Amino acid sequence: MIVAGVSAKLIPTGEAAKAIGVDRGTLVRWHRDGLVTPALVTPGGHARWDLDDLLKQLREMRK
């Protein structure tokens, strides 16, 4: 998938949350609070995540 220069497999919030071991609501809250940023937000407002990028953002949060 290629969207606005993003080329990766983008996954929905529930899958991303499961992959990093947190509840979906936690990831939604982190996004809402500006702690993490999805690779894409659909016109309908649904976040799509690049798992590698999300993991990188989480590593940066720990510093």
Secondary structure, DSSP 8 states (H G I E B T S, - for coil): -EETTEES-EEEHHHHHHHHTS-HHHHHHHHHTTSS--SEE-TTS-EEEEHHHHHHHHHHHH-
